[in-house]
């Protein structure tokens, strides 16, 4: 009388055990820091045109930002900050394209062991609130203790506000790797 329900319970438990075993890799992946999602073997920094002028982007056209709280090449954006503002990281020397200047590119080491791209001495970041290539939704945002700005090829922050639409003109028709 109890054999059928016990067998059903055992089969259900075994299936759940198998299911939880197969979900372990996704759990491990979801607990990984946000930075590796923006990691490219050779990150490219290039430029795009928008209402505020020419600004830096990743190789796939995602807008790059500087964080005013960073006062050196060492990033102060970690933890939740780095989830919302993923650093552009690389495993080799970053490349310049468009109007980006190769002599302004550099790297710095992050606390999590990754290597972040810097431009004119500023660690550079993407913004999770951007809706794709050319979006500048992070422009002028005050978050995590300071403001975030897009950068000109000169390495200076660009102030002002602009449309967050993705309608910009890229200076790099080849695309390249890098970005988000």
C-alpha positions in Angstrom: 0.0 0.0 0.0 2.8 2.4 0.8 5.2 1.0 -1.8 3.8 3.1 -4.7 3.9 6.4 -2.9 7.4 5.7 -1.5 8.6 4.7 -5.0 7.1 7.9 -6.4 8.7 10.0 -3.7 12.1 8.3 -4.3 11.8 8.9 -8.0 10.9 12.6 -7.4 13.8 13.0 -5.0 16.2 11.4 -7.5 14.9 13.7 -10.3 15.3 16.8 -8.0 18.8 15.6 -7.1 19.7 15.4 -10.8 18.1 18.7 -11.5 20.0 20.5 -8.7 23.2 18.9 -9.9 22.7 20.3 -13.4 21.9 23.8 -12.1 25.1 24.0 -10.1 27.1 25.3 -13.1 24.6 28.1 -13.6 24.7 29.0 -9.9 28.4 29.2 -10.1 28.2 31.3 -13.2 25.7 33.7 -11.7 27.8 34.2 -8.6 30.8 35.3 -10.8 31.6 39.0 -10.7 30.2 41.3 -13.5 33.6 42.3 -14.7 34.4 39.1 -16.7 31.3 39.8 -18.9 33.2 42.8 -20.2 36.5 41.0 -20.7 38.1 40.7 -24.1 41.5 39.4 -25.1 42.3 42.7 -26.8 39.8 45.4 -25.7 39.4 48.2 -28.3 38.8 51.8 -27.4 37.3 53.8 -30.3 35.0 56.8 -30.8 31.5 57.7 -31.8 29.8 61.0 -32.6 26.7 62.2 -30.6 25.0 65.4 -29.5 27.8 66.1 -27.1 30.5 65.6 -29.7 33.0 62.8 -30.1 33.3 60.4 -27.2 35.0 57.1 -26.3 33.3 53.8 -26.8 34.3 50.1 -26.6 35.0 48.3 -29.9 31.4 47.3 -30.2 30.1 50.9 -29.7 29.2 50.8 -26.0 29.8 54.2 -24.3 32.8 54.4 -21.9 32.6 56.4 -18.8 35.0 57.9 -16.2 34.1 57.9 -12.5 35.1 61.2 -10.7 35.8 59.3 -7.5 38.8 57.6 -9.2 41.7 60.0 -8.6 44.4 57.7 -10.1 44.5 54.7 -12.4 43.3 52.5 -9.5 39.5 51.9 -9.6 37.4 52.7 -6.6 34.3 51.0 -8.1 34.0 47.5 -6.7 31.2 45.3 -5.5 27.7 46.6 -6.4 29.3 49.5 -8.2 31.1 47.2 -10.6 27.8 45.4 -11.3 26.1 48.6 -12.4 29.2 50.1 -14.0 31.2 47.1 -15.3 34.9 47.9 -15.8 36.3 47.4 -19.3 38.8 44.7 -18.7 41.3 42.9 -21.0 43.8 40.1 -21.0 46.3 41.9 -23.3 47.2 45.4 -24.2 44.2 47.5 -25.2 44.0 48.8 -28.8 43.0 52.3 -30.1 40.8 52.9 -33.1 38.9 55.9 -34.5 40.0 59.1 -32.8 41.1 57.3 -29.6 44.8 57.9 -29.0 47.0 54.8 -28.4 49.4 56.7 -26.2 46.6 57.5 -23.7 45.7 53.8 -23.2 46.9 51.8 -20.3 45.8 49.2 -17.7 45.6 48.8 -14.0 45.0 45.8 -11.7 41.6 45.4 -10.0 41.2 43.8 -6.5 39.5 40.8 -8.2 42.6 40.1 -10.2 41.4 41.4 -13.6 43.1 44.1 -15.6 41.1 47.2 -16.3 41.6 49.5 -19.3 42.5 53.1 -18.5 42.4 56.1 -20.8 44.4 59.3 -19.9 44.9 57.9 -16.5 41.2 57.2 -15.8 39.8 53.6 -15.4 37.0 53.2 -17.9 33.6 51.7 -17.4 30.4 50.6 -19.2 26.9 51.3 -17.8 24.3 48.6 -17.4 21.6 51.2 -18.0 22.7 52.0 -21.5 20.4 50.5 -24.1 23.1 49.5 -26.6 25.7 51.1 -28.8 25.8 54.9 -28.5 23.5 55.1 -25.6 24.7 57.6 -23.0 22.1 57.0 -20.2 25.0 57.2 -17.6 26.1 60.7 -18.5 26.1 62.9 -15.5 24.7 60.3 -13.2 25.6 60.7 -9.5 26.1 57.2 -8.1 28.4 55.4 -5.6 29.8 58.7 -4.3 30.6 60.7 -7.4 29.5 61.5 -10.9 30.0 59.6 -14.1 30.9 61.2 -17.5 31.6 60.2 -21.1 35.1 61.1 -22.3 36.5 63.0 -25.2 39.4 61.5 -27.2 41.6 64.1 -25.3 40.9 62.2 -22.1 38.7 65.0 -20.6 35.3 64.4 -19.3 32.4 65.8 -21.4 29.8 67.6 -19.4 26.2 68.2 -20.3 23.3 65.9 -21.1 22.3 64.2 -24.3 19.7 61.9 -25.7 20.1 58.3 -24.6 19.1 56.9 -28.0 21.6 54.7 -29.8 21.7 57.0 -32.8 25.4 57.9 -33.0 27.9 57.6 -35.8 30.8 55.4 -35.1 34.3 56.4 -36.1 35.4 52.8 -36.4 33.7 51.0 -39.2 35.7 47.8 -38.5 34.0 47.2 -35.2 36.7 45.2 -33.5 36.6 43.3 -30.3 36.2 44.9 -26.9 33.4 46.4 -25.0 30.3 44.8 -23.7 
